[in-house]
């Protein structure tokens, strides 16, 4: 069978890596994704490179670690010189179409400093053809779509995400949006329209983005009650004061997180959330997941009906995860797995013998761009930090593979409140990077003490042992490995080239 002509790249926002029925999660109602996984390969140890959206999506769509693309926070520009997935496939004649968003701030040296994009959280990354742009500040296109279908928007329109009844905050009530007009339905409807209008003589790559299960944590009816509360796992957390003692940054997070970031119209801090409030939050979150899965079923059906199912590589993933009450935190931040562990399903119609395979080897978001280019028989830019996953898709098990994943986070303020890092740190002192193996996790800070976990004894990451003398040898080993990782992956766009007496030489 020939390789696929088209690519459907599905990117959900804030979807935890464990949250698939295929992987046994009791609250993840994902029959359509589970069916996709039965025809493809599921990667169980897949990790994103950063949080929040801007840095994470920059890594996904350039194949670069944050230390190389340097989009360290939402609103930080992406250097125009970097190769991107959209540009690479467009150069080969494909149509790189986008539904959703990429949270990309343009390079001011390329567009000028007065570009209107600098008043937004992010624009569309250059190279993509926007089919339907879901802007993440004013939701203009989405709200206009709702109004055109007869929905009377409240004032302010963001109140559509407030609970239909009761006070603002964690709730078992639905939000105010009719299910057929939700932002998830918006994405799916535009995808179905796109699939019905593709040109047979031009292959396409569709970036299909879903805003969910990103906050606000309130699902439309009937999805708000789709999940039996008894199936919701409790949060993994100690008392806030115990968690705060792990590290000064944990204390800062627990003191400053606000409910208004996660529940429309809510007030007060996050850390005192009760078990009931976390259960309500989780029920809404998994309701939003069930809603996406339902609409993905519609998209998959349209792909089949258009005659393109067996000619399309399908990838399902997310940009970053969600704490969901674990460690008394919400959102995506810091160094815990819940913020970086992602789902990844790849279904290649040319590889039926790999159908249903589950891969437990560690993989990273930077692997997706080289994987897609490799599958499409296109060259992979040398600068890419990722590695093609195609050997796993063909049924092989590579003899040499990474045994660790790496991710980064930066404490400097991004959109909408640019500023310096907390805790008295300078602008460039708020970076952290993580090396995570099966046995341990090491967190290196530019301006704060390190964090070290013995993951075999402490898989829930509750005890920072970086200052324990018994762990000094492991701390040194972890720091050395992290430094070596950074040295190996320093920008190498042109480092394989060298002048010689006979001219330019290319080295392997």
N, C-alpha and C positions, 0 to 999 in steps of 0.2 A: 504494500500500500504506500502511495506517495505521501510525502509530508504535508501537513495541513497548510492551506493557503491563508486562512484567517485566524485571528486571535481575539478571544473575548476575555479581557482582563477585568475581573470583578474585584473591586476594592471597597470593602466595608470600612466604616470608621469606628475604631475603639472596640473591636471584637476580640475577646480573649481567646488565646490559643487552645484552651481546653474545652471550649464551648461548641462542641459538635456531638450530635447523637452517635455518630460513627465511632467516637472515642469514648463512649460510655457516660457522657455527662447526663445526669438524671433530669436536668431542667432544660436541656437544649433540644427543642422540637425542630429538627432539621431534616425531614425526610427527603427533600429534593437535593440538598447537598450530600446527604448520605448516599443517595442513588448515584450522584455524580462521582463520589468517592469510590463506589463499587465498580465504576468504569475507568478509574484513574488511579493515581498514587497520592496517598495522604502522608504528609510529613509532620510528625508529632512533635519534633523539637526544633521548630522554626521560630526565629527571633528577628524582630525589627531592630533597626540600627539606632533609633532615637525616639524621642517624643518632645513636643507635641507634633501636630500634623505637618507643619512646614519642614522641619528637619527630617522627619520620618519619610515623607513622600519624596523629598529630594533624593534620599538614598535609594528608595525603591525605583525611581525613574531615571537615575544616572548610574546606578551600580557602584556608587562611591560611598565610603565611610564619611561620617560628618567631619572628621579631621581633614578630609580632602575637599569636599564641596563647600564646607564652612557655612552652611545655612544652620546656624547654631540655635536659632529661635524663630518663632513665627514673626514674619515681617523683615527678616534679614535677607538681603538680595542673594539670588543665585548667580554666580559668575557666568557670564554669557559664553565663556570659552568651553564649558563642559559639554561633552556629548550627552545626549538624552535619548531615551527609547523612542520618542516620537520622531525626532530628527533622523535617527538611524533607519527606521522602517520607511519613513517618507522618502529618503534618498533612494530606497530600493523600489519605489513605485507603489507602496501601500498607502492606504488612507488612514492616518492616525486620528480617529474621531474620539471625542470626549463627551461623556455625560457625567456631570458632577463637578469636581474641582480638583486642583492640584496644590492649592495653597502656596503659590509661587510668587515671590516678590521679584520683579525684574532688576536687571543690572542697571543702575542709574547711569553708568558710563555709556550704555548702549541706547537707552531711551530718553535720557535727560532727567533732571531731578524734579521737573514739574509734572511728570506723568501722573494721571489720576490714580494709577494703581497704588501709589504710595499713601493713599488715604484709606486703603482696604487691608484686611488681614492677608490677602493674597489674590493674585490674578491667575490666569491660565498660563502654564508653562509654554514658552514659545515652541512651536512645532505642532501642537495639537490643533485640530479643527473642532471648535466647540459646537456640538450638536445641541446641547442644553447645559448652560452653566448655572450651577447652584452656588450663588455667592453666599459666603458664610457670615456676612454682617447684617445686610438688610434683606436678604432672601427675596430680592425684587422679582426675579423670573418666576420663582415658585409662588409667591403671593399673587402675582399677576395671573398665573395659571389657575389658581384657586378662584380668583374673582371672575375670570372668564367662564367658569363653570357654575357661576351663580352663588358662590359662597360669600356671605357677608362677613368680611374680616373685622375683628374687634379693633379697638384703639387703645394701646398700640397693637399692631398686628402680631407681635411676638406672643401676645397673650393666648394665641391659639394653642400653645403648648402648656398652658396652665391646666390644672385639674378641673374637670367639668363640675366638680362639687367639692366642698370642704375647703380647708385652708391650703395655702401654697406650701409645698414641701413633700416629703415622702408620703405616698398615698397608694391605695388600692383602686382608686377611681381612674377612669380613662381621661385622656386629654380632650380638648374641645374639637378635634378635627374628625370629620367623617372618614371612615377607613379608606374610601375610594379616592379621597383627596389628600392623603398623607404624603409626606415627602418621599417615603419609600415607594408609594404608588407612582409618584411623579417620575422617579428614576426608571422604574420598570416600564411605564407607558412610553416614555421616550425611547427606551431600548427596543421595544417591540416595533415602534414606528420606524426606527433605524433599520432593523432587520428586514422589514418589508420593503425597503427602498434601496437596498444595496445594489451596486452595479456588477453584473456578472463578469465583466472584463477587468475589474479592479479589486484586488484583495484588500482586506481591511484589518485594522487593529482597533477594537473598541474598548476604551477605558470606561467601564461602567461603574460609577461611584454611587454608593449609598451613604447618606448622612448618618444613619443609625448603625449600631445602637448607641451612638453618641448622645450625651445629655441634650436637652432636659429629659430626665428619667420619668416619662409618662407616656404610655402607649395608647393609641386610639382603640376604641371598642371595635371588635370583641377581643383584640389582642391583649388588652390589659388583664384579662382573666384567663388567658390561654394556658398558663402554667399553674399546675397544682402547687400551692405554697409548701406542701409537705415534701415536694421534690427538690426544694431549694437548699443547697448545702449552706451551712452557717459560715460566717466570715472567720478567717484565720487571723486572730488578733489577741494580743495581751492587753492589759489595762493601758490606757494612753500614757500614763506616767512611766510604765515599764518600757513601752516602745520608745518614748522620748529619750530614755537613758541610753539607748543604743548609740546615738550620734547627735551632735549639735544640729545637724540639718534635719533630722527626724523631729526634734523638738520644734524647730522652726515651722516645718510643714504642719504639724499638729496644732500649732498655735494660730496659724494664718489661713488655713483652708476655710472657705465660706460656702454655705449652702446655696447661695444665689448663683454659683457657677454650675450647679447640677440640677436645680429645681426652679423652674420659671417662677419668679416673684417671691422666692423664699428668702429668709434672713436667718442669721445666726451662724455659729461655727459647725464644722463637720464632725470633729472628733467626738462630741458627746452623743452621736447617733446611737439610738437604742437598738437592741436586737430586732425589735418589731420594725423599726424604720429601715434597717438594713434589709430585712426580708422584703418589705414593700419596694425598696429600690431594686433589689434583685428580681423581683417578680416583673416589674416594669421592663427591666433590661432584657430579660429572657422573652418577654412578650414582644419586644421590638425585634429580637432575633427571629422569633417564629414568624413575624410579619415579613421580614426580608426573605426568609426561606420560601414562604408562600408565593411571593412575587417572583422569585427566581424560578419557581416552577412554571410560571406564565412565560418568562423569558426563554427558558429552555424549550418549552412547547413551540413558541414562535420560531426558534432557531431550527427545530425539526421541520416545521411546516414550510419554512422557506427553502428547504432542501440543502441547508448548509451545515447540519449537525455533524456529519462525518467528514467535513472539510475544515473544521474549526477546532483549534486548540483552546481549551477553556482553563483558566486559572482563577481560583478563588482565594483571596487573602485579605489582610487588613493592614492599616498603617501602623497601629500600635494597640496596646491592650487597655485595660481598665482595672483599677484597684478594687472597686466594688465593695468597699468596706474592709478588705484585707489590710492588716496593719493599721486599722482605724483611718484609712485614707480613701478618698474618691479620686477619680481622674487618672492621669498618666504622668508620672513624675519619678524622680529619684533613681533607684537601682533595683527595685524588686521585680521578680519575674512577671508578676501580673500585668505590669505596664509594658512589657516587651515581648512576651510570648504570644505568637500569632498563629492563626490557622493557615494552612496551605494545602490546597488540593489542586493537582494538575492532571487534566484529562487530555491525553494525546490520542486522537483517533488512529494514528499510525502505529500505536503500540498496544494492541489489544491484549498481548500476553502479560502485560503488567497490571491489568485490571484488578483492582481491589488490594493492591500492594500497600503495606504500611511501612514507612521508613522511619526509624528512630534515630538516625544519624543527625547531628546538629547541622542545621542550615540557616541561612541568613537572607534578609530582604535584598541585600546587594546581589544575591545569586539570580534574581529573577530576570534582570535585563540580559545578562549573558546567556541564560537558559532560553529565553525567547528568541534572541538573535541566532543562537546555535540551531534551534529547532527550525527556524526559517532559512537556514543556510546563509546567514549574513555574517560579515566579520564582526568580531567583538572588539571594541576599542581597548587598546592595551591598558589604559588608565583604570579600567573597571577593577574594583576590589573583589567582586564576587566571582564565583566559579559556576560554570554551567552544571545544572542538575540532570542533564540529559542521560548520563550513565544510569542514574537511579530509575529514570523513566523507561529505559530499554530493558530493565530487569536485571541489570548487572549490580554488583556491589563493589565499588572501587576499592582497591587494595590500600590506597593512601587517601585519607580524608581528614578534615579537621576534627579535633577532639574538644574544641572550645568555640564559644560564640562571643562576640564583642558588641557592646553598645555604649552609647554616649548620651550625656545630658548636660545642659548648660543652665546655670542659675541666673544669667543676666535676664533682665526683663525683655519680653518681646511684645508683640501686639496684644492688647491695645495700650499698654503702659510701659514703653521702653524705659529702661533704667539700669542701674548697677545691681550686682548681686546682693543678697542679704548678708548678714553676719559680718559686716564691715569689710567684705571682700572687694577688691578692685575689679574693673570691667573684665579683665582677662584672667581673673583668678577663680571664676565660678564654674569652671569646667570639671566634669568627672568622666571617667571612662571605666568600663567594666570588662573583666575577663571572667567567663563562667564556664566551668567544666562540670562533669557529673559529680566530682568529688568536692569542689570548693568554688567559691565566688569571691573575687577580689575587686574592690572599688577604689580607684586611685583618684584623688582630688588634687587640683592645682593649688588650692589654698587652705585645705582642711585635712584633719587626720584621716587615714584610710579606714576602710571597712573590710573585714574578712569573715566569711562564714565557712564552717566545716559542714558541707551539705549532706554528708553521709550521717552525721550525728544530729544535724539540725536542718532538715530539708525545708522547714517552714521559715527559715532565716529569722530567727528570734534572738540570737545571741551573737553579737559582734565580738570576735575573739582576736581582733587585730592587736590589742594591747596585752594579750596573754603571752608570757615568755615561752610557754610550751609550744606556741605556734610561730615563733620567730623564724624558724627555717622555712616553713610554708609561706609566710609573709614575704620573705626575700625571694623565694622561687616565683611566687605569683607576680611580684613587681618586675622581676627580670623578664618573665614571659610577656608581660604587658608592654614593656619597653621594646622587646624584640618584635612584637606584633606591629607596633607603631613604626619602627624602622623599616620593616619589610614592606609596609603599605604606604610609605611616604610617596607623594605624587611621582609617578613614573611614566608620565605621558611620553616623554622623549628620551628617557634614560636608556633605552635599548639601542639608541642611535649613537654613532661616534664618527668623527672625522678620521681619515687615515690618508697616507700618501697616495692611495689609489682612489680616494673619494669617500663618500658616506657609506659606512658599514652598518648593517642591521644585525643585531645579536639576538639569539634566542633567549 
